[in-house]
Amino acid sequence: MLIRDETANDIPAISRVVTEALKLLPQATGTEADIVETLRTQGALALSLVAEEEGLVIGYLAASAARIGEQHGWGLIGPLAVLPSRHRQGIGSALMSEALRRLRTDSRGAALVGDPTYYARFGFRAFPGLKVAGCPPEVVQALPFDSTEPRGELIHHPAFGLGQQA
Ligand SMILES: CC(C)(COP(=O)(O)OP(=O)(O)OC[C@H]1O[C@@H](n2cnc3c(N)ncnc32)[C@H](O)[C@@H]1OP(=O)(O)O)[C@@H](O)C(=O)NCCC(=O)NCCS
């Protein structure tokens, strides 16, 4: 398996992987592939990583700039998606490791909204006061790369349609 940056040829396969994987989540809206496309169109994909095997895209991770409260410089990870037939083979972990390695070079930390039982293994955790309107606090998580204490609302890029702007 190879983790690499997306190319223009990958775009249809990325949409398929994101749609198929996110379908499994009860909270999915069906718009996740469109969010990626909007981020791409707006030049807001800080990271757009694919996992490739034998020429096929089997996993995908996006990252975009975000702020927490007044703190700029966070890397928002999401969506992270692995083709359902390839779950539990380390593909999501490989994408996450590479994303964190790259974000460390220019971000104060990574943040995301997701299942804490999965993301804790990478060092993500909830913090007092770290929130996204309408989300249970335990699913809003951060991984600071320095001593920054993330406090306040995690503001996504407007492509996520969550109200405030990064
Ligand atoms: C979540 C997801 C990206 C994980 O990818 P993956 O390639 O299956 O993950 P890995 O193989 O790296 O998993 C590593 C570990 O996480 C566990 N795991 C996988 N999905 C999990 C989940 N939803 N909750 C808890 N643990 C999970 C695996 O059992 C494995 O644990 P083990 O090593 O102790 O067996 C993938 O399951 C997926 O695409 N799910 C649907 C979309 C989604 O939930 N995206 C994330 C939220 S935006």
The ligand as an SDF file (V2000), in Angstrom:
LIG
                    3D

 48 50  0  0  0  0  0  0  0  0999 V2000
  -12.8570    4.6930   10.7190 C   0  0  0  0  0  0  0  0  0  0  0  0
  -12.0680    4.1290    9.5460 C   0  0  0  0  0  0  0  0  0  0  0  0
  -11.4760    5.2690    8.7100 C   0  0  0  0  0  0  0  0  0  0  0  0
  -10.9290    3.2550   10.1140 C   0  0  0  0  0  0  0  0  0  0  0  0
  -10.1570    2.7880    9.0270 O   0  0  0  0  0  0  0  0  0  0  0  0
   -9.5070    1.3430    9.0860 P   0  0  0  0  0  0  0  0  0  0  0  0
   -8.5330    1.2410    7.9690 O   0  0  0  0  0  0  0  0  0  0  0  0
  -10.5750    0.3280    9.1810 O   0  0  0  0  0  0  0  0  0  0  0  0
   -8.7360    1.4420   10.4720 O   0  0  0  0  0  0  0  0  0  0  0  0
   -7.4820    0.6450   10.9450 P   0  0  0  0  0  0  0  0  0  0  0  0
   -7.4110   -0.7100   10.2930 O   0  0  0  0  0  0  0  0  0  0  0  0
   -6.3070    1.5170   10.8560 O   0  0  0  0  0  0  0  0  0  0  0  0
   -7.9840    0.4660   12.4310 O   0  0  0  0  0  0  0  0  0  0  0  0
   -7.1480    0.4430   13.4870 C   0  0  0  0  0  0  0  0  0  0  0  0
   -7.9680    0.0230   14.6590 C   0  0  0  0  0  0  0  0  0  0  0  0
   -9.1650    0.7920   14.8130 O   0  0  0  0  0  0  0  0  0  0  0  0
  -10.2640   -0.0650   15.0430 C   0  0  0  0  0  0  0  0  0  0  0  0
  -11.4160    0.5710   14.4600 N   0  0  0  0  0  0  0  0  0  0  0  0
  -11.6970    0.7150   13.1660 C   0  0  0  0  0  0  0  0  0  0  0  0
  -12.8370    1.4190   13.0190 N   0  0  0  0  0  0  0  0  0  0  0  0
  -13.2690    1.7110   14.2670 C   0  0  0  0  0  0  0  0  0  0  0  0
  -14.3820    2.4110   14.7770 C   0  0  0  0  0  0  0  0  0  0  0  0
  -15.3110    2.9600   13.9760 N   0  0  0  0  0  0  0  0  0  0  0  0
  -14.4920    2.5400   16.1140 N   0  0  0  0  0  0  0  0  0  0  0  0
  -13.5740    1.9950   16.9180 C   0  0  0  0  0  0  0  0  0  0  0  0
  -12.4880    1.3330   16.4940 N   0  0  0  0  0  0  0  0  0  0  0  0
  -12.3410    1.1810   15.1860 C   0  0  0  0  0  0  0  0  0  0  0  0
   -9.8830   -1.3520   14.3930 C   0  0  0  0  0  0  0  0  0  0  0  0
  -10.5230   -2.4350   15.0350 O   0  0  0  0  0  0  0  0  0  0  0  0
   -8.4070   -1.4110   14.6580 C   0  0  0  0  0  0  0  0  0  0  0  0
   -8.1860   -1.8300   15.9570 O   0  0  0  0  0  0  0  0  0  0  0  0
   -7.1920   -3.0330   16.2740 P   0  0  0  0  0  0  0  0  0  0  0  0
   -5.8900   -2.6260   15.6440 O   0  0  0  0  0  0  0  0  0  0  0  0
   -7.1630   -3.0350   17.7580 O   0  0  0  0  0  0  0  0  0  0  0  0
   -7.8680   -4.1840   15.6310 O   0  0  0  0  0  0  0  0  0  0  0  0
  -12.9230    3.2330    8.6280 C   0  0  0  0  0  0  0  0  0  0  0  0
  -13.4850    2.2170    9.4420 O   0  0  0  0  0  0  0  0  0  0  0  0
  -14.0410    3.9760    7.9160 C   0  0  0  0  0  0  0  0  0  0  0  0
  -13.8640    4.4440    6.7950 O   0  0  0  0  0  0  0  0  0  0  0  0
  -15.2280    4.0410    8.5390 N   0  0  0  0  0  0  0  0  0  0  0  0
  -16.3710    4.7010    7.9880 C   0  0  0  0  0  0  0  0  0  0  0  0
  -16.1620    6.1950    7.9080 C   0  0  0  0  0  0  0  0  0  0  0  0
  -15.7110    6.7800    9.2330 C   0  0  0  0  0  0  0  0  0  0  0  0
  -16.1540    6.3440   10.3010 O   0  0  0  0  0  0  0  0  0  0  0  0
  -14.8320    7.7890    9.1420 N   0  0  0  0  0  0  0  0  0  0  0  0
  -14.2950    8.4270   10.3000 C   0  0  0  0  0  0  0  0  0  0  0  0
  -15.1960    9.4800   10.8130 C   0  0  0  0  0  0  0  0  0  0  0  0
  -15.1710   10.9200    9.8150 S   0  0  0  0  0  0  0  0  0  0  0  0
  1  2  1  0
  2  3  1  0
  2  4  1  0
  2 36  1  0
  4  5  1  0
  5  6  1  0
  6  7  2  0
  6  8  1  0
  6  9  1  0
  9 10  1  0
 10 11  2  0
 10 12  1  0
 10 13  1  0
 13 14  1  0
 14 15  1  0
 15 16  1  0
 15 30  1  0
 16 17  1  0
 17 18  1  0
 17 28  1  0
 18 19  1  0
 18 27  1  0
 19 20  2  0
 20 21  1  0
 21 22  1  0
 21 27  2  0
 22 23  1  0
 22 24  2  0
 24 25  1  0
 25 26  2  0
 26 27  1  0
 28 29  1  0
 28 30  1  0
 30 31  1  0
 31 32  1  0
 32 33  2  0
 32 34  1  0
 32 35  1  0
 36 37  1  0
 36 38  1  0
 38 39  2  0
 38 40  1  0
 40 41  1  0
 41 42  1  0
 42 43  1  0
 43 44  2  0
 43 45  1  0
 45 46  1  0
 46 47  1  0
 47 48  1  0
M  END
$$$$
